C-alpha cells in the first residue's frame, strides 16, 4: 500500500479549534426545539453526516461571524441518538485549512487504508474543496482536523466541480467518490480508490437536471434485501433509481422524481442539499437536509429532522419514501388519542386541544367533504398559522399529489417553533417547510369543507426540547452503544456492503447546462459562475475573532 505523505499540523491559527458562539438556551423566537440550528451564524449545506464510536456527527457549511453567507467554515455537532445535538468547535477553518471549504463528505477509515491512524481512534476523513478535492482528517475523534499533504488536491475533475460524496463499496473492496461537475454539462464524475488518497476516474453520469451536492446510496426495494436498487440524488432532492456496479451508475429512468415537496432552492428554500449518513450501525439509510428559510436573532438556517429513507413500489412506480427516525419517541412528553370521530364544518373532535411543539398522526376516511385536514396554531377568533389540507377532488395534500389508499388518507406532521414537516401515507409524500409559528397561539383543530369526513384515528404526542439533554449526554462515554467498528469501512458488515452488485441498465444522459439566477432576498449570496443560486468564494475574514474554548 502506498503510504500517504506527512500531514500538515492543524492549529497554526492561535484560536483553532474556534468556538465563536455566545451562550444560548435555544429559546429564541423561531428557534426549533427539536430541529438542529447553529448557536450563532449562518448555516447551509449538510456535510459529512456519519457515525463514529457511539456518536453521530453532522458537519455543515457555516459562517459563524454573521447572519448571511460568507467565507465558508465547517460547523460541527454530535449526537448520541440523532435527536439531542451538541454543537462543537469549528471543524474546518479558513487560515488553518487551505482552499475553499465548501460542501463534501466524510468517512471513518476503520481499516486504516490511508495510513493516517496515529493512536487508537479510527480516523475520520473529510473531503472538501472546489475545482479540486482536498482531505482533512482527525485522529482524535473529531476534536481537531489536519490537512493532508498540505491541502494538495487528491482529485481534480475537469470543468467546475464541487461537493464530493465518498463511501465504501464492499463488493469491489474500494472507496467510491461521486462529485458534481459541469464538464460538458451537469453531471457526476465517479472515482474509486483503495486508500482514500490515490483515485482513479471510472465514469460519468450526465443529466441536465442534476445540480450539485450528489448523494449515491443503496435501498432495498419494498424491504427485500435481495432486491437492492441504487439512488442518485442532487441538492434539490431530485433523484433517479438504477444500478451501481462499483464504477458506473446507470438507470432507465428518463426523468427524475423529487423526494421532498418543499421549496428546493438555495435561495429562501425549505429543503436543500440533503445527505445520508455513512456507517450507520443498524443499516438504516438516514438523511438530513438544510432548511434555508429559518432565521432568528443570532442564526440563519436549520437542519431537517432526520428521516429514514425507503424505496417502495406504488401504482405510479418505484419511489423514495421519507419518515422521521424512530428516535423521536425519546422527546415525547404526553399523548392524546382519538378514534372514530366525525369532522364537519361545525364539528371538530380536536376542539380545545393545545400544544406547542408536537407530532400528530391522523387517518381520515374519505367522505363527502371536498377538502379537510388540520389547522395548526389556531386562535379563538378562528385564525391560524398554517393548514394541512387534503383536496379530495384533486387528490392533493397541500397542493402536492397524494392518492388515497383504500379510501383513506394518513397525515403525520411534526410541528416545531420554526419548522413544519408533513408526511403523507407512510412517507409517500414528504414536504418540509419553515413556518414562524406564533407561540401565543397554541390551538389545534380538524376541519372539513363542503361535507363530512371520518377521523378514523389520531394520535398527538407533545414533544419536549432536544437541547438541554443533548449537552448533558454529550459528556458521557459511548460505552454500550455497539462495536467501534460497526458499520465502518472495509471490514464492516454494513447493510450496503453486504449486498451484491446490482445489474446495469440503460443510462440516461444529456449535455445541457443550467443558467444562473439572481438571488431573491437581501440576505442571499451573489450568483457564482455555473450556479443556479450562487455562492462566490470570498477570502478569509480579517475581522478579529473572539474565541471561547469549549469542552468536548
Protein Blocks (a to p, Z undefined) as FASTA:
>chain_A
ZZddddddehkamkbccdfbccdehlaghiafkbccdfbdcddddehiaceehiacdddd
ddfkbcbdcdddddddddfklmaccddddfbdghkagcjdddddddddfkomnopafblb
ccddddedehiacddddfehomaccdeehhpafbdcehjdehiacdddfknopacddddd
fehiacddddddfklmaccdfbdcddfklgghiadddddehhiaklccdddddfkopacd
dddehjaccdfbfbdcdfbfcdcdfehpabehiacdehianlpacdddddfkbccfkbgc
dddddddddddddfkbccddddddfklmmmpfbdcddehiacdfkbcfkgoiacfbdcdd
ddddddfbfbgcddehiafkopafbdcdddfklopaehiacddeehiacddddddfkbcc
ddeehhlaccdddddddfklccdcdddehiacddfbacddddddfklmmmmmmmpcfehi
apfkgopajkbccfklmpccdddddddddfbdcdddddfbfkbccddehianbpaddddd
fbdcddddddZZ
